[in-house]
Amino acid sequence: MMNDMMNATTDEIRQAIRQGNWDKPTSGLANGFLQTNLVILPKDMAFEFLLFCQRNPKSCPLIDVTDPGSYTPSLSAPSADLRSDIPRYHVYRNGELTEKPTDITELWQDDMVAFLIGCSFTFEEALVKNGIPMRHNEEGRNVPMYKTSIPTVKAGRFEGPTVVSMRPVAEKDLVRAVQVTSRFPTVHGAPLHIGHPSSIGITDLDQPDYGDSVTVKEGEVPVFWACGVTPQAVAAHIKPPFMITHAPGHMFITDIKTESVGVI
Amino acid sequence: MMNDMMNATTDEIRQAIRQGNWDKPTSGLANGFLQTNLVILPKDMAFEFLLFCQRNPKSCPLIDVTDPGSYTPSLSAPSADLRSDIPRYHVYRNGELTEKPTDITELWQDDMVAFLIGCSFTFEEALVKNGIPMRHNEEGRNVPMYKTSIPTVKAGRFEGPTVVSMRPVAEKDLVRAVQVTSRFPTVHGAPLHIGHPSSIGITDLDQPDYGDSVTVKEGEVPVFWACGVTPQAVAAHIKPPFMITHAPGHMFITDIKTESVGVI
């Protein structure tokens, strides 16, 4: 199955997920194609959340937004069904995580709007191609993520701290890391911060708020990118009556070629 | 007055406009700062229009969107008042242009949302700095604009053709023109098309749909950029009960430095 999936098209991968044949994280699948975070909210919160994403493009880069009631991401994957094409979902009721289903067809309502938000898998692929290794992958962990002292820009009810992910980068690779990720503003883009964690309100690198800690070696500098967990954290913070997201690492696979969103 | 305005700060220029001391086009004012198009719509159309802009980022690059009811563009010019800081407005009722006031304070309603959309003045400045002259400025005309066969991506009621502006560029400068404008995705970015007008549904360069025709000289190629008239044309097309925009050429001046939105 794994080998099949590695060589499958994006449509085939989504079909396998839809049929219940893949409920694991999507890292490494569909190389060269954008994967996205998912946030589903009722229409009465959709304008504010759309505004929030527009005001916070580094943490919430929008790849696609569905028409109210539609589960078809017509710009990014017209053959997909967002109710079933993600390996695992998180369902929140009044801000509490109540279910972790692999299909939400039964939960879908006619007033829902789905937001697909750029994911760091994409720029990690670009960094690795440029010879900059990902420590969390080497150590078999999730990328460490931290709440920062950098506020997001409020929109209606949505507000809260910017969440960042951290990757240690060798000093000699810092310039290239900035260049490579600057090409991809729709997947968080250039780093938010290079250097001292305390400058952005992080007190202990070994105690991430999400994910796992990783080793920072001699001669390496911690580099922080805006993180797609931000919109989920912010949305969860205001405890909407009903919200559905992807489960961490279980992303939506689009038909958009990564290179096609490179700005130069 | 003109000389004063040329050396004034963005805040001073907006004050002069607010006090009725400047009702002319803003081209050439506040060099180095972003100017924007303006579209004001009632809240019940705001989600659809925001979605439309999100889906059509080349023609509708959003610089700032106000909270419903607010006339303060808090991200782009916190000291501004969008009811008075634009030299001239166009007021549309049921799709018809009914008034051209210099102040809309009396017309402002509590449910209005203001959209500030990137303007080509910004990338023209970058082109000129790179030695690529603007023919319409040389000839003292407005830039020629054309409806194309390139459809915008529909969002709710909003749909219609993409409008482009055209600038003749010497063949030797084509590469640089693409590079320079690619840096600025928030002000229309890279060209939509280089070459034959007929490839994008334009039958006669001498008959623009908006603005004035300009001379295309021997050895020059017509280059087409997505145009900020698109959202106005699309919004006017669906004849909203009430809409306010800037008058062509009479833009909103922000506090955002042009260089700060360059992606690299």
Interface residues (C-beta under 8 A of the other chain):
Chain A: K43 A46 F47 L50 L51 Q54 R55 L62 V65 D67 L75 V153 A155 G156 Q179 S182 R183 P185 G189 V263 I264
Chain B: K43 A46 F47 L50 L51 Q54 R55 L62 V65 D67 L75 V153 A155 G156 Q179 S182 R183 P185 G189 V263 I264
